[in-house]
Each structure stands twice: as C-alpha cells, then as structure tokens.
Amino acid sequence: MPQSSQRWPSYTATIERIVAHAADIRSLFLRLPDEVRFHFSPGQFISLSLPLAGQNVTRPYTLASSPDQPGPLEIVLNLVPGGLGSAYLFGRAVGEELTFTGPFGLFTLERRPDCEAIFVAERTAIAPIRPMIKRALTAPAGATMRLLYGAEHEAELIYQAEFRALATAHPEFQFAPLLPRQGESLSGFLLKEVRERYVEGDQRRDRQFYLCGVGSGVLEMRQLLRDNGYPRQQIHYEKW
Ligand SMILES: Cc1cc2nc3c(=O)[nH]c(=O)nc-3n(C[C@H](O)[C@H](O)[C@H](O)COP(=O)(O)OP(=O)(O)OC[C@H]3O[C@@H](n4cnc5c(N)ncnc54)[C@H](O)[C@@H]3O)c2cc1C
C-alpha cells in the first residue's frame, strides 16, 4: 500500500523478474500489490530509496514500461563503474523488495501530430523514449516520427526487435540504430548525426525533438538545435 504520511506517497514493489540485456545492462520488473494504483505518463521516473553506505539514498530511474499496457513496472539500468546505486540494484534478486516515490518528471510527450518528431537516445537512456513512442503510435497516424538510437556496441541497443516491429507495423515510424566508428565518442557521433540531418540537411525548423542521454552531450545537442533556429519549446530533453 502507498504510505501517504510523507509528502510523496511511498510504494513498495517486489522484483518479479530480471532480464539481462547485456553484461552491464538489465531490466528489473517491479510488481506492486494488486490493490495499489500507480499512474504515470510516458517519460516519467521514480525515485528509488536505496540503503547505501549506512543511509537511505535516492536515485531516479525512468519507467521504461508503458502505462498503456498492464503488467509490472520496468526500469532498465546500466552498471556505472564505481557507482553505488547501480551496483546495489545489480546485486538484487527476484523476490526482493524496492521502495520508491513518484512518479516525477516533466520530460513527457507533447506530441503535435502535424510536426515531425525526432527522438534521440543512447543506451539505457532509451527508457523514457520507449513508452513515449508507444503512446504516440496509439494516436491516428500524423507526421513522421524517427528514433535515432545510438550505442557503442550492438548489444547495448536494447529493445531493437521491438522498435523494428513497430516500424514495420507503423509506416510513420522510422527506426535508425546507430553505432559510431571505433574510437569515435558516442555523444560526438550522435551530435554529428543530428547536425547533418536536421541542421545542415534542410531549412525546416518545424520538428519536435526528444533527447535523452548521460552527461553534457544532450545539452550540446539542445544548444546546437537552438542556435540553428529551432524554437526552444520544440526541444524536449532530459540529462542524466
Ligand atoms: C531523471 C533521471 C532519470 C534517470 N533514469 C535512469 C534510468 O532509467 N536508467 C539508468 O541507468 N540511469 C538513470 N538515471 C541515472 C541514475 O539515477 C543514476 O545516476 C545512475 O544509475 C548512477 O548511479 P550510481 O549511484 O551507480 O552512481 P553515481 O555515483 O550516482 O554516479 C556516477 C556518475 O555516473 C553518471 N551517470 C548517471 N547515469 C549514468 C548511466 N546510466 N551510465 C553511465 N553514467 C551515468 C552520473 O552523471 C555521475 O557522474 C537517471 C537519472 C535522472 C536524473
């Protein structure tokens, strides 16, 4: 049951399933008790309370599952070298419990059906984009939606089969998996792709962007788009 004595209700869920996508990327599927109702919008995150180094520390994790489909909540995370929170979560087993508050976050879908939508994500930062794309595809087909999804290694492009199937079923959705050349940085590579396609490629500035990634790459991409004529309200982003 949610504990509502605090400012935000707190939920306790059981880890129902763990899926390893790659050696250092996994999904945890979190099952809430049947009587608990938990509503969220595609793109929102939960704040997990983790017992680290003798105290409760919070870490945000985005819900990679879709609120439009029944089933457990899914978070997907990568093991961060030296990171306490991700190491703790990688040490968890099926049947254990996790406590969280939420949902939080304003990185959510504000789809304009007349406007091409470009989603850009790297590795696990696909988490908020995945339910957004699914939600957008429930609306009547509008302008094109394209996902540029990058990772250093093929195995880190998770949910690929699902995105390919969505692209086959929905002609308005295009999926571009992207792997940089050896030695090229992933964020630099994605920035170059966006520049070539949407800054230098044409004069159109009516696209919407949804960008998510780790570190300053997302901010550089946002700045590139703003500096080249895209209105700021058309650029939605979240930096981890
Ligand atoms: C709104 C929001 C949503 C998030 N959702 C997710 C999610 O769905 N999945 C997920 O894996 N992480 C997500 N994160 C990052 C997550 O909260 C933790 O920061 C991450 O797991 C590292 O925590 P840590 O305690 O292991 O390492 P820390 O010691 O807290 O972090 C070490 C460093 O790792 C960087 N970092 C953060 N995330 C990553 C990452 N994924 N890969 C590599 N380096 C990273 C941080 O910037 C920091 O500099 C999200 C962050 C934010 C702000």
The ligand as an SDF file (V2000), in Angstrom:
LIG
                    3D

 53 58  0  0  0  0  0  0  0  0999 V2000
   15.6440   11.9450  -14.2360 C   0  0  0  0  0  0  0  0  0  0  0  0
   16.6500   10.8110  -14.2480 C   0  0  0  0  0  0  0  0  0  0  0  0
   16.2700    9.5530  -14.6890 C   0  0  0  0  0  0  0  0  0  0  0  0
   17.2000    8.5120  -14.7300 C   0  0  0  0  0  0  0  0  0  0  0  0
   16.8130    7.3030  -15.2170 N   0  0  0  0  0  0  0  0  0  0  0  0
   17.7410    6.3130  -15.3310 C   0  0  0  0  0  0  0  0  0  0  0  0
   17.3950    5.0540  -15.9100 C   0  0  0  0  0  0  0  0  0  0  0  0
   16.2530    4.8070  -16.3080 O   0  0  0  0  0  0  0  0  0  0  0  0
   18.3750    4.1350  -16.0420 N   0  0  0  0  0  0  0  0  0  0  0  0
   19.6830    4.3780  -15.6340 C   0  0  0  0  0  0  0  0  0  0  0  0
   20.5560    3.5070  -15.8110 O   0  0  0  0  0  0  0  0  0  0  0  0
   20.0100    5.5340  -15.0400 N   0  0  0  0  0  0  0  0  0  0  0  0
   19.0840    6.5040  -14.8740 C   0  0  0  0  0  0  0  0  0  0  0  0
   19.4370    7.6790  -14.2850 N   0  0  0  0  0  0  0  0  0  0  0  0
   20.7520    7.7590  -13.6350 C   0  0  0  0  0  0  0  0  0  0  0  0
   20.6310    7.1040  -12.2400 C   0  0  0  0  0  0  0  0  0  0  0  0
   19.7720    7.8660  -11.4290 O   0  0  0  0  0  0  0  0  0  0  0  0
   21.9720    7.0420  -11.5200 C   0  0  0  0  0  0  0  0  0  0  0  0
   22.5790    8.3150  -11.5640 O   0  0  0  0  0  0  0  0  0  0  0  0
   22.8960    6.0250  -12.1520 C   0  0  0  0  0  0  0  0  0  0  0  0
   22.3610    4.7060  -12.0520 O   0  0  0  0  0  0  0  0  0  0  0  0
   24.2550    6.0690  -11.4460 C   0  0  0  0  0  0  0  0  0  0  0  0
   24.0500    5.9490  -10.0630 O   0  0  0  0  0  0  0  0  0  0  0  0
   25.1960    5.3630   -9.1210 P   0  0  0  0  0  0  0  0  0  0  0  0
   24.7850    5.5640   -7.7150 O   0  0  0  0  0  0  0  0  0  0  0  0
   25.5410    3.9640   -9.5640 O   0  0  0  0  0  0  0  0  0  0  0  0
   26.4470    6.2400   -9.4890 O   0  0  0  0  0  0  0  0  0  0  0  0
   26.7340    7.7470   -9.0440 P   0  0  0  0  0  0  0  0  0  0  0  0
   27.8930    7.7320   -8.1540 O   0  0  0  0  0  0  0  0  0  0  0  0
   25.4900    8.3880   -8.5550 O   0  0  0  0  0  0  0  0  0  0  0  0
   27.0510    8.3990  -10.4590 O   0  0  0  0  0  0  0  0  0  0  0  0
   28.3140    8.3450  -11.0270 C   0  0  0  0  0  0  0  0  0  0  0  0
   28.3250    9.1270  -12.3290 C   0  0  0  0  0  0  0  0  0  0  0  0
   27.6240    8.3770  -13.3280 O   0  0  0  0  0  0  0  0  0  0  0  0
   26.8940    9.2560  -14.1710 C   0  0  0  0  0  0  0  0  0  0  0  0
   25.7450    8.5020  -14.7080 N   0  0  0  0  0  0  0  0  0  0  0  0
   24.4300    8.6330  -14.3910 C   0  0  0  0  0  0  0  0  0  0  0  0
   23.6990    7.7410  -15.0600 N   0  0  0  0  0  0  0  0  0  0  0  0
   24.5700    7.0370  -15.8160 C   0  0  0  0  0  0  0  0  0  0  0  0
   24.3990    5.9810  -16.7250 C   0  0  0  0  0  0  0  0  0  0  0  0
   23.1670    5.4620  -16.9770 N   0  0  0  0  0  0  0  0  0  0  0  0
   25.5020    5.4880  -17.3430 N   0  0  0  0  0  0  0  0  0  0  0  0
   26.7280    5.9850  -17.0760 C   0  0  0  0  0  0  0  0  0  0  0  0
   26.9550    7.0070  -16.2190 N   0  0  0  0  0  0  0  0  0  0  0  0
   25.8800    7.5270  -15.5890 C   0  0  0  0  0  0  0  0  0  0  0  0
   26.4960   10.3960  -13.2700 C   0  0  0  0  0  0  0  0  0  0  0  0
   26.3490   11.5590  -14.0660 O   0  0  0  0  0  0  0  0  0  0  0  0
   27.6540   10.5130  -12.2930 C   0  0  0  0  0  0  0  0  0  0  0  0
   28.5760   11.4190  -12.8260 O   0  0  0  0  0  0  0  0  0  0  0  0
   18.5300    8.7360  -14.2730 C   0  0  0  0  0  0  0  0  0  0  0  0
   18.9080    9.9990  -13.8190 C   0  0  0  0  0  0  0  0  0  0  0  0
   17.9870   11.0250  -13.8310 C   0  0  0  0  0  0  0  0  0  0  0  0
   18.4320   12.3940  -13.3610 C   0  0  0  0  0  0  0  0  0  0  0  0
  1  2  1  0
  2  3  1  0
  2 52  2  0
  3  4  2  0
  4  5  1  0
  4 50  1  0
  5  6  2  0
  6  7  1  0
  6 13  1  0
  7  8  2  0
  7  9  1  0
  9 10  1  0
 10 11  2  0
 10 12  1  0
 12 13  2  0
 13 14  1  0
 14 15  1  0
 14 50  1  0
 15 16  1  0
 16 17  1  0
 16 18  1  0
 18 19  1  0
 18 20  1  0
 20 21  1  0
 20 22  1  0
 22 23  1  0
 23 24  1  0
 24 25  2  0
 24 26  1  0
 24 27  1  0
 27 28  1  0
 28 29  2  0
 28 30  1  0
 28 31  1  0
 31 32  1  0
 32 33  1  0
 33 34  1  0
 33 48  1  0
 34 35  1  0
 35 36  1  0
 35 46  1  0
 36 37  1  0
 36 45  1  0
 37 38  2  0
 38 39  1  0
 39 40  1  0
 39 45  2  0
 40 41  1  0
 40 42  2  0
 42 43  1  0
 43 44  2  0
 44 45  1  0
 46 47  1  0
 46 48  1  0
 48 49  1  0
 50 51  2  0
 51 52  1  0
 52 53  1  0
M  END
$$$$
